[in-house]
Amino acid sequence: MSSRGRSRAVKAPASVVSSVSVVSVVSESNVVVESVPESVPSTQGTPTFGKSDSDWDIAAPAAAKSVTESVTNSVTNSVTESAESVASVAESDPDVLKEYKSFDEMELPEELLRGVYASGFERPSDIQTKAIIPMKEGRDVLAQAPSGTGKTAMFLIGGFTRIDISRNEVQMVVISPTRELADQTGNVAKALGTFMGLRYHLATGGVGVDTDLEKLGRGSTAIPHLLVVTPGRFYDLLTRKAVKPATIRVLVLDEADQLLDAKFKEQIQTIMSEPFIWPASTQVALVSATMIPAIAATAKTLLVRNPVTILREADEVSLEGIRQFCIKLDREDQKLMTLCDLSDHLTIKQCTIFVNTRAKAEWLMEQMRRQGFDLDCIHGDMDLKERKRRMDSFRAGKIRVLIATDLLARGIDVQQISLVINYELPVSRENYIHRIGRSGRFGRKGASINLLDAREVRIQAEIEEFYGKKVEDLPMDLDIY
């Protein structure tokens, strides 16, 4: 990882020596799939997605049917992985778990199919197998799948089948919690929709709204078919009537558990209920890598069009192919020197170091720069242009190490990241799986290392219990892949 150009035999520094077995975290493809009888809201009065305020605090749902199946996943040319289990399908809905061994079997529009293959996809991943066809059929979807398994392509491919390119209007909206994730989704959409002639526009906060209004203006002859937005900007555009719910056929909430919790909950609740009149025909897809029961229950209040629910148990969410290690320290102030030792002795392509606050990100960047490391940091309080510049540099490989807050924990795909270091464990245990999921994308090898002070040892034990996976001590030879 060293950006100081050192190359020597790998030898563990004294501060990180610990002898243990190396364990690879691998889980079966076990999911919970529900199919709910079709329910269409009444067309009387003002149709809305939202229910009463109390419904947003609904209790956890009843236990769903447990379903496993045998699948073969290949998300990119470099990936082929398999998982075996026993299938058990409700007779009333046999199509939910139908296996599609190729995208050709899905009978996608020819132009979209060309975009899929041109983007490097060979065969559908597990979540793509389960969710694309329900989306194509206009059904609401609540989909949970591990990071790096093609969720973005899943909801874009499914949604694109519902778009009429001949119509000059916004027909699909994807709401993302961060500008970086929205930008990434737009890039995937551009690639998949190349041969369709699909137009998309990115509308996020932090920049003036004038460009958005111009793109979406009634006089425009090239209104985007797809709008990728952050919640605040989407609310602004709806309020200004630059976007009309009546034209939107597909509405996607990406990282839905984050959008339906805390910071964004009120905005999403307002967007998806009065005063905005949503037609009963608008399809809703909620997608995330993690979904705690309370949030899943809230999400289900938004699903009314013969919904399909694909959820995983907490102990099945851990990421395949990512080895998880820890270094136990007595005090927090020992972390900096330990991190510098690791950086000198590990050879990796790119690395993300996670901290919990803006102040810690800035402090750690300055401390490591003083030690001679060439790296950057990124956080939500940073100027948008500077955030974009640093993120672009990291994606391009100009910066090999990036210190980040949880701004980058969700959905961000930089394929060269092979190592994630948790300088601090996340405040939310759900974010742990999102963080380490930045490495080992699409089946590639990856690893995570947690730097733990005495207090965090207990927190890690809780994370291990929650996900049912043991995090091992870092091996003496630093063989982490």
Secondary structure, 3 states (H helix, E strand, C coil): CCCCCCCCCCCCCHHHCCCCCCCCCCCCCEEEEEECCCCCCCCCCCCCCCCCHHHHHCCCCCCCCEEECCEEECCCCCCCEEECCCCCCCCCCCCCCCCCCCCHHHCCCHHHHHHHHHCCCCCCCHHHHHHHHHHHCCCCEEEECCCCCCHHHHHHHHHHCCCCCCCCCCCEEEECCCHHHHHHHHHHHHHHCHHHCCCEEEECCCCCCHHHHHHHCCCCCCCCCEEEECHHHHHHHHHCCCCCHHHCCEEEEECHHHHCCHHHHHHHHHHCCCCCCCCCCCEEEEEECCCCHHHHHHHHCCCCCCCEEEECCHHHCCCCCEEEEEEECCCHHHHHHHHHHHHHHCCCCEEEEECCCHHHHHHHHHHHHHCCCCCEEECCCCCHHHHHHHHHHHHCCCCCEEEECHHHCCCCCCCCEEEEEECCCCCCHHHHHHHHCCCCHHHCCEEEEEEECHHHHHHHHHHHHHHCCCCEECCCCCCCC
